[in-house]
């Protein structure tokens, strides 16, 4: 791979600048435009004898020396992705990864390094490895957004198409710190079913513009309304640690759920959608109302959420 001429670098710089302008715009139109631009830009790089899987520091510096800052930033993202692909940090949280993997084999967009937010004291490669592991476990089949927690911080992940065809993780944004839950009496946790009639199609539509918009529970009280962002931040599997195995098993058996068969599977409910939960005040002073929800992308671009059941929980603070 030889360094392209200055004229070629200037042309590629303009193309890179147009893509950088779209970063952080998470509306459907911008995501689709970014996807198409990535695909054609990769072809243009290869036509200029720049192999996206093998970008090195010398090429990044050559672009920067030519005054092509946008191109240098984009190439630096490709360089870091190549470094991550074969890194020990990636293999730490993704056991199927190997030291010979190329950047194009990783389900991460190179501009993840340009637009993601990470606390300064976190190791970027280790954090990305965790994000990739969580992203893979959730089995995305189309564009979308998910919320999770890493090191007790809220984390938002955005999924899209890296080149028009390949589904990848586009960015991760680290939000507020959430203190770990304190269990005062973990051995005294009790769970009681209140209403296990499934209330289907609480949400059924395209990916919402506002993930924090209230979703009403069918035939439910206004106070029970939830947002897709709220439930995405509370995966059902976390209840095992919060409630203890005995109480958790009661819910599993009563709701008719099955334990995941492998590390890349998750708990599922109606329509095989992933399970989540949220809580609300209960009529009983020393209890909380636990509401289980199945939610996710049912078809490409179609988000669905069902309310699976209501439980009364005592002996634990949510």
KETORKOL-901009 format. One record per residue (C-alpha): residue number from 1; x, y, z. Coordinates in Angstrom, 1 decimal. Example, Ala and Ser with C-alpha at 12.3 -4.5 7.8 and 13.67 -1.06 7.14 Angstrom:
2
SITE  seq      xx      yy      zz
SITE    1    12.3    -4.5     7.8
SITE    2    13.7    -1.1     7.1
***
This chain:
318
SITE  seq      xx      yy      zz
SITE    1     0.0     0.0     0.0
SITE    2     1.6     3.2    -1.2
SITE    3     0.6     6.7    -0.1
SITE    4    -1.8     8.4    -2.6
SITE    5    -1.1    11.7    -4.2
SITE    6    -2.0    15.0    -2.6
SITE    7    -4.8    15.5    -5.1
SITE    8    -6.3    12.1    -4.2
SITE    9    -6.0    12.8    -0.5
SITE   10    -7.8    16.2    -1.0
SITE   11   -10.6    14.5    -2.9
SITE   12   -11.0    11.8    -0.2
SITE   13   -10.8    14.5     2.5
SITE   14   -13.9    16.1     1.0
SITE   15   -15.8    12.8     1.0
SITE   16   -14.7    12.1     4.6
SITE   17   -15.9    15.6     5.7
SITE   18   -19.4    15.0     4.3
SITE   19   -19.6    11.8     6.4
SITE   20   -18.3    13.4     9.6
SITE   21   -21.1    16.0     9.3
SITE   22   -23.7    13.3     9.6
SITE   23   -22.3    11.8    12.8
SITE   24   -24.4    12.3    15.9
SITE   25   -27.5    12.6    13.7
SITE   26   -29.6     9.6    14.7
SITE   27   -32.7    10.2    12.6
SITE   28   -33.6     7.5    10.0
SITE   29   -32.7     9.7     7.0
SITE   30   -29.2    10.5     8.3
SITE   31   -28.5     6.9     9.2
SITE   32   -29.5     5.7     5.7
SITE   33   -27.4     8.4     4.1
SITE   34   -24.4     7.5     6.3
SITE   35   -24.8     3.9     5.4
SITE   36   -24.6     4.6     1.7
SITE   37   -21.7     7.0     2.1
SITE   38   -19.7     4.4     4.0
SITE   39   -20.2     1.8     1.3
SITE   40   -19.0     4.0    -1.5
SITE   41   -16.2     5.6     0.5
SITE   42   -14.8     2.2     1.2
SITE   43   -14.8     1.5    -2.6
SITE   44   -13.1     4.8    -3.2
SITE   45   -10.4     4.1    -0.6
SITE   46    -9.7     0.7    -2.2
SITE   47    -9.5     2.3    -5.7
SITE   48    -6.9     4.7    -4.2
SITE   49    -4.8     1.8    -3.0
SITE   50    -5.9     2.3     0.6
SITE   51    -7.0    -1.0     2.1
SITE   52    -9.4    -0.2     5.0
SITE   53    -8.4    -3.4     6.8
SITE   54    -4.7    -2.3     6.8
SITE   55    -4.6     1.4     7.6
SITE   56    -1.4     2.3     9.5
SITE   57    -0.2     5.3    11.4
SITE   58     2.0     6.5     8.6
SITE   59    -1.0     6.8     6.2
SITE   60    -2.9     8.8     8.9
SITE   61     0.1    11.2     9.3
SITE   62     0.4    11.6     5.5
SITE   63    -3.2    12.7     5.3
SITE   64    -2.7    15.1     8.3
SITE   65     0.5    16.5     6.8
SITE   66    -1.4    17.2     3.5
SITE   67    -4.0    19.3     5.5
SITE   68    -6.7    16.6     5.1
SITE   69    -7.9    16.6     8.7
SITE   70   -11.3    15.0     8.0
SITE   71    -9.6    12.1     6.1
SITE   72    -7.0    11.7     8.8
SITE   73    -9.8    11.4    11.4
SITE   74   -11.6     8.8     9.4
SITE   75    -8.4     6.8     8.7
SITE   76    -7.6     6.9    12.4
SITE   77   -10.9     5.3    13.1
SITE   78   -10.1     2.6    10.6
SITE   79    -6.6     2.1    12.1
SITE   80    -8.0     1.8    15.6
SITE   81   -10.7    -0.7    14.4
SITE   82    -8.0    -2.8    12.9
SITE   83    -6.0    -2.7    16.1
SITE   84    -9.1    -3.7    18.1
SITE   85   -10.0    -6.5    15.7
SITE   86    -7.0    -8.6    16.7
SITE   87    -6.5    -7.3    20.2
SITE   88    -6.4    -9.2    23.5
SITE   89    -9.0    -6.8    24.9
SITE   90   -11.5    -8.0    22.3
SITE   91   -10.8   -11.7    23.0
SITE   92   -11.4   -11.0    26.7
SITE   93   -15.1   -10.5    26.3
SITE   94   -15.7   -12.2    22.9
SITE   95   -14.3   -15.7    23.2
SITE   96   -14.9   -16.5    19.5
SITE   97   -12.6   -13.7    18.4
SITE   98    -9.1   -14.6    17.2
SITE   99    -5.8   -12.7    16.9
SITE  100    -6.0   -12.9    13.1
SITE  101    -9.4   -11.2    12.7
SITE  102    -9.6    -8.2    10.4
SITE  103   -11.5    -5.0    10.9
SITE  104   -14.1    -6.0     8.3
SITE  105   -14.9    -9.1    10.4
SITE  106   -15.8    -7.1    13.5
SITE  107   -19.5    -5.9    13.9
SITE  108   -18.3    -2.4    14.7
SITE  109   -18.3     0.7    12.5
SITE  110   -14.9     2.5    12.3
SITE  111   -16.5     5.8    13.2
SITE  112   -17.5     4.3    16.6
SITE  113   -14.1     5.7    17.6
SITE  114   -15.1     9.2    16.4
SITE  115   -18.5     9.6    18.0
SITE  116   -18.7     7.4    21.1
SITE  117   -18.4     8.9    24.5
SITE  118   -16.2     7.1    27.1
SITE  119   -15.1     8.3    30.6
SITE  120   -11.5     9.4    30.5
SITE  121   -10.4     6.8    33.1
SITE  122   -11.9     3.8    31.1
SITE  123    -9.9     1.7    28.7
SITE  124   -11.5     2.3    25.3
SITE  125   -10.7    -1.2    23.9
SITE  126   -11.9    -3.0    27.0
SITE  127   -15.1    -1.0    27.0
SITE  128   -15.7    -1.6    23.2
SITE  129   -15.1    -5.3    23.9
SITE  130   -17.9    -5.3    26.5
SITE  131   -20.2    -3.4    24.1
SITE  132   -19.6    -5.9    21.3
SITE  133   -20.3    -8.8    23.6
SITE  134   -23.6    -7.2    24.8
SITE  135   -24.5    -6.2    21.3
SITE  136   -23.9    -9.8    20.0
SITE  137   -25.9   -11.3    22.8
SITE  138   -28.9    -9.2    22.0
SITE  139   -29.0   -10.6    18.4
SITE  140   -29.9    -7.4    16.5
SITE  141   -31.5    -8.0    13.1
SITE  142   -31.9    -4.4    12.0
SITE  143   -31.3    -0.8    12.8
SITE  144   -32.2     0.1    16.4
SITE  145   -31.1     1.3    19.8
SITE  146   -30.6    -0.4    23.1
SITE  147   -29.9     0.7    26.7
SITE  148   -27.8    -1.2    29.1
SITE  149   -25.5    -0.7    32.1
SITE  150   -21.7    -1.1    32.2
SITE  151   -19.8    -0.5    35.4
SITE  152   -23.0     0.9    36.9
SITE  153   -23.3     3.5    34.2
SITE  154   -26.2     3.8    31.8
SITE  155   -25.0     3.1    28.2
SITE  156   -26.8     3.7    25.0
SITE  157   -25.9     1.7    21.9
SITE  158   -27.0     2.6    18.3
SITE  159   -27.1    -0.1    15.6
SITE  160   -27.0     0.5    11.9
SITE  161   -25.4    -0.5     8.6
SITE  162   -21.7     0.1     8.2
SITE  163   -21.7    -0.3     4.4
SITE  164   -25.3    -0.6     3.4
SITE  165   -25.3    -4.3     4.0
SITE  166   -23.4    -5.3     7.2
SITE  167   -25.2    -4.6    10.5
SITE  168   -22.8    -3.1    13.0
SITE  169   -22.6    -1.1    16.3
SITE  170   -22.3     2.6    15.3
SITE  171   -21.8     4.2    18.6
SITE  172   -21.9     3.9    22.4
SITE  173   -22.7     6.8    24.7
SITE  174   -22.0     6.5    28.4
SITE  175   -24.5     8.3    30.6
SITE  176   -25.2     8.8    34.3
SITE  177   -23.7     6.7    37.1
SITE  178   -26.3     4.5    38.8
SITE  179   -25.4     3.4    42.3
SITE  180   -25.6    -0.4    42.9
SITE  181   -28.7    -1.6    44.5
SITE  182   -28.4    -2.5    48.2
SITE  183   -30.3    -5.6    49.3
SITE  184   -31.2    -5.2    53.0
SITE  185   -32.8    -8.6    53.5
SITE  186   -32.0   -10.8    50.4
SITE  187   -33.2   -14.0    52.2
SITE  188   -36.6   -12.5    52.9
SITE  189   -37.6   -11.7    49.3
SITE  190   -41.1   -12.8    48.4
SITE  191   -42.9   -12.6    45.1
SITE  192   -46.6   -12.9    44.5
SITE  193   -48.4   -13.0    41.1
SITE  194   -51.0   -10.2    40.8
SITE  195   -52.1   -10.5    37.1
SITE  196   -50.4   -12.8    34.6
SITE  197   -52.8   -12.1    31.7
SITE  198   -50.6   -11.0    28.9
SITE  199   -51.5    -7.5    27.6
SITE  200   -50.2    -7.6    24.0
SITE  201   -49.2    -4.8    21.7
SITE  202   -48.6    -2.1    24.3
SITE  203   -46.4    -0.8    21.5
SITE  204   -46.4    -1.9    17.9
SITE  205   -44.9     0.5    15.3
SITE  206   -41.8     1.8    13.8
SITE  207   -38.7     2.7    15.8
SITE  208   -39.8     5.7    17.9
SITE  209   -38.3     9.2    17.5
SITE  210   -38.4     9.5    21.3
SITE  211   -37.5     6.4    23.3
SITE  212   -38.6     8.1    26.5
SITE  213   -42.2     8.7    25.3
SITE  214   -44.7     7.1    27.6
SITE  215   -46.2     3.7    26.5
SITE  216   -49.6     3.0    28.1
SITE  217   -50.3    -0.4    29.5
SITE  218   -53.4    -1.9    27.7
SITE  219   -56.4    -1.7    30.1
SITE  220   -54.0    -0.3    32.8
SITE  221   -53.6     2.7    35.0
SITE  222   -51.8     5.8    33.7
SITE  223   -49.3     5.4    36.6
SITE  224   -48.2     2.0    35.0
SITE  225   -47.1     3.6    31.8
SITE  226   -43.4     3.0    30.8
SITE  227   -41.0     4.0    28.1
SITE  228   -39.0     1.8    25.8
SITE  229   -35.8     3.4    27.2
SITE  230   -36.8     2.5    30.8
SITE  231   -37.4    -1.2    30.1
SITE  232   -34.3    -1.5    27.9
SITE  233   -32.2    -0.4    30.8
SITE  234   -33.6    -3.2    33.0
SITE  235   -33.0    -6.7    31.4
SITE  236   -35.0    -9.5    33.0
SITE  237   -31.8   -11.5    33.7
SITE  238   -30.8    -8.8    36.4
SITE  239   -33.7   -10.0    38.5
SITE  240   -31.8   -13.2    39.3
SITE  241   -29.3   -11.2    41.3
SITE  242   -31.9    -8.8    42.8
SITE  243   -34.5   -11.4    43.9
SITE  244   -32.4   -14.5    44.5
SITE  245   -32.8   -17.9    42.8
SITE  246   -35.9   -19.1    44.7
SITE  247   -38.0   -16.0    44.0
SITE  248   -36.6   -15.8    40.4
SITE  249   -37.5   -19.5    39.8
SITE  250   -41.1   -18.9    41.0
SITE  251   -41.5   -16.2    38.3
SITE  252   -39.9   -18.4    35.7
SITE  253   -42.2   -21.3    36.4
SITE  254   -45.4   -19.3    36.8
SITE  255   -44.8   -17.3    33.6
SITE  256   -43.8   -20.4    31.7
SITE  257   -40.3   -19.0    30.7
SITE  258   -37.3   -21.1    29.8
SITE  259   -33.7   -20.6    30.8
SITE  260   -31.3   -19.6    28.0
SITE  261   -29.5   -22.6    26.5
SITE  262   -26.2   -20.8    25.8
SITE  263   -24.3   -17.6    26.6
SITE  264   -25.5   -15.9    23.4
SITE  265   -29.2   -16.5    24.1
SITE  266   -31.4   -14.5    26.4
SITE  267   -34.7   -14.8    28.3
SITE  268   -37.7   -14.4    25.9
SITE  269   -41.4   -14.0    26.3
SITE  270   -44.3   -13.4    23.8
SITE  271   -43.3   -13.5    20.2
SITE  272   -39.8   -14.6    21.3
SITE  273   -39.0   -11.0    22.2
SITE  274   -36.4   -10.3    24.9
SITE  275   -37.7    -9.9    28.5
SITE  276   -37.3    -6.7    30.6
SITE  277   -38.9    -5.3    33.7
SITE  278   -39.7    -2.1    35.5
SITE  279   -41.3    -1.3    38.9
SITE  280   -44.0     1.0    40.2
SITE  281   -45.5     1.9    43.6
SITE  282   -47.7    -0.8    45.1
SITE  283   -50.9    -0.5    47.2
SITE  284   -49.0    -2.5    49.9
SITE  285   -46.7     0.0    51.7
SITE  286   -43.7    -2.4    52.0
SITE  287   -43.9    -3.8    48.5
SITE  288   -43.2    -2.8    44.9
SITE  289   -45.1    -3.7    41.8
SITE  290   -42.9    -5.6    39.4
SITE  291   -44.0    -5.4    35.8
SITE  292   -42.5    -7.8    33.2
SITE  293   -42.3    -6.7    29.5
SITE  294   -41.2    -8.4    26.3
SITE  295   -39.8    -5.9    23.8
SITE  296   -37.6    -5.7    20.8
SITE  297   -37.5    -5.6    17.0
SITE  298   -40.1    -8.0    15.7
SITE  299   -39.5    -7.3    12.1
SITE  300   -36.9    -5.0    10.5
SITE  301   -38.0    -1.5    11.5
SITE  302   -40.9    -2.7    13.5
SITE  303   -40.7    -2.4    17.3
SITE  304   -43.1    -4.3    19.5
SITE  305   -43.7    -4.5    23.3
SITE  306   -46.0    -6.7    25.3
SITE  307   -46.8    -6.5    29.0
SITE  308   -46.2   -10.1    30.3
SITE  309   -47.4    -9.9    33.9
SITE  310   -47.7    -8.1    37.2
SITE  311   -46.0    -9.2    40.5
SITE  312   -45.8    -7.9    44.0
SITE  313   -42.3    -8.0    45.5
SITE  314   -41.3    -7.5    49.1
SITE  315   -37.9    -7.6    50.8
SITE  316   -35.9    -5.9    48.1
SITE  317   -35.3    -2.2    47.1
SITE  318   -35.4    -1.4    43.4
***
